[in-house]
Amino acid sequence: MKTRHTMSTLTNLSAPPAVLRRFAALTRGRLSVVSASLHLEHTSTEAFLERLEVLRDAAAPSTRIVVNCVLAPHLLEQVALAQERVVAKGFSFFPQLMKLKGGVFAYDAEQLARVRGIVGDFGLATATRSANLAPAYTGKRCYVGARYLVLTKDGEA
């Protein structure tokens, strides 16, 4: 049965290429956004991009793929290099400030300079939503969970 529903997914791309191809085939025409989280402490940029390209090649051309990466202070140099490689392969790169309970990590001056090198102008990044700068949503209406549901890789809702 066909419905008008589309889906988005958040993944770390740890699945093998055959699983990524099957997922793309099963969701073809319905997969709207893939948010692929690059965790440099667990994978190399090269291995991640290989799997990402497998998914892009198998998904419908209308599928939007965005690579997100947390700006962990000890990995900023690697993140900057990864950003270059990701963008060179034609993917969008969405850096995220590292969050802690109660706010954002307190980067020192050197780290903040590297963060700005990755993010660019914070005001522009906020306006264009080209980075996650940990905005505050206090006092704003929240629809979390109201317009979507979460399925695990095993099909549990």
N, C-alpha and C positions, 0 to 999 in steps of 0.2 A: 504494500500500500504506500503510495506516495503522499507526502505532506509538504507543506511549504516551509517546514523547519530546516534551519541550517545549523551547523555546529562549529564550535571553536574548540581548540585543544591546547593545553599547556603540557609540554613534554621536555624531558632532558635528552631525548633521542638516544636512550640507552638500548633500545630495541635493535635487533639485528636488521640488516637491509631487507630481508625477505618479509619480515613482519611489517616494516614501514611500507613496503610495496602493497602488501595485502590491505593494510589500513587505508591507504590512499585509494585503492580499488573499491573497497567497501563504502567509502565515504564520498566517492567521486560525484561532483556536482553539488554536494551538500557541505563540504568542508570549506568554511569561510575564512577562518584565521587559524594559523598555527603559531603559537608563541613558544619558541624553542629556547630553553634556558641553557646557556653555556656555563658550565661549572668547571673552571680551569683547574681546580684542585682534584678533579676526578677524571678529566679527559684532556686530550690535546686538541688544539684548534683544528689541526689537520683531520683527525679522526671524526670530530664533530661535523666539519664541513663535508666530509665524504658522505656521512649519513644524511645530512641536510640536503645535499644535492640529489641523493636517491629519492628522498621524499618529494622534493620539488619536481623532479622528472616524472614521478608517478602521479602526482596530484593534478587536478584540473588547473588550467592556466589562470582561472579566476581566484584560486586560493592565495591569500595573502600570508606570507611567511615573514615573521619578525624574530630576530635573535635578541634575547635580553641577557644581560649579564650584570651581576652585582659588582659594584666598585669596591671590592675588598681591599683594604689599604696595603696589604702585603703582595697583592697581585696587580697593582695598577699598571706597571710596565707591560706585563703580559696581556692585560686587557686592552691596552692601546694598540699593541701589535695584532691582537685578535680582531679588533675593530677594523683595522686596515684590511685584513684578509677577508673578513665577512663582507664588507662593503665592496671590495674588489670582485667578489663572486656574485654581486648583484642582489644581496640581501639587505634588508633594513636592520640597523643596529640600534638597540634601545637600552642605553646604560641606566642603571639604578643605583642611587645612593644606598649605602649600607645602612639598614635600619636596625635599631636596638630597641628593647623595651623602653618606652618613654621618649623616643625620638630617633635622630639620625646620628651616626657615628661622628665623633668630633675629630675630623681629619686635621693633621697638623699643617703648617704652611706649605711644606714641600708636597705633601700628599694632595692638598687642595689645589695646588698648581697643576698637578697631574690630572686630577679629576676635571678641572676646567679645560685641560687639553683634550680630554675625551668628550665631555659634554658640550663644550663651547660656552656661549653666553647663557647664564642661568635664566635670565628673563626671557630670552628668545626660546630656550628649551621648554620653559613653562608654557609660553604662548602657543608654541607649535606642537606641544606634547611629544617632543622628540627624546625626552628622558624622564625617568621617574625620580623626581626630586622630593618625594615624600610629602605631598601636599596634605594639609589638614582638612578633613571633611567634617569637623565638629560643627554641629548645628545644621547640616545639610541633609535633605531627605536621602535615605539609603534604600536601595532596592536589592541589596545582596540576597541572593537566593530566591527572589520573587519572579525572576524572568529566565531562570535557567535551572538545570539540575546537574549534578556531578555524577559521572560514571567512572568507576575505576577501570583499569586495564582488563580486569576479569569480568566486567559487565555488572558489577554491583552498583546499585544506585544509593 
